[in-house]
Amino acid sequence: MGVLELVDAINGFVESSAELKEDERVQLLSACKRLENAMEGPREKLLKIFYGPHQGVALQLAIDMELFDAADEAKGQEINLEQLAAKKQADQFLVG
């Protein structure tokens, strides 16, 4: 199987994941993790190690700043970084 066929097969499973049995889902998830580990280069692994702990902190900050609520108030319309920062009276660097 070539790479393109594999990508198509994975995308097909993503679209039909609700139809998978639990043991099939667990097996597929395990295989995907092994594939990710095999395909990741040293740079990606290093970035994951370096930035991993910061993701939780960033999420908590976004919750504390009520950024998700502010974005939701846009009611499906696009909101850019400047607008979101202005709405929360925050620095764009912190919001972005």
Protein Blocks (a to p, Z undefined) as FASTA:
>chain_A
ZZklmmmmmmmmmmmmmmpcfklmmmmmmmmmmmmmmmpcfklmmmmmmmmmmmmmmmmm
mmmnommmmmmmnnopacdfklmmmmnopafklmZZ
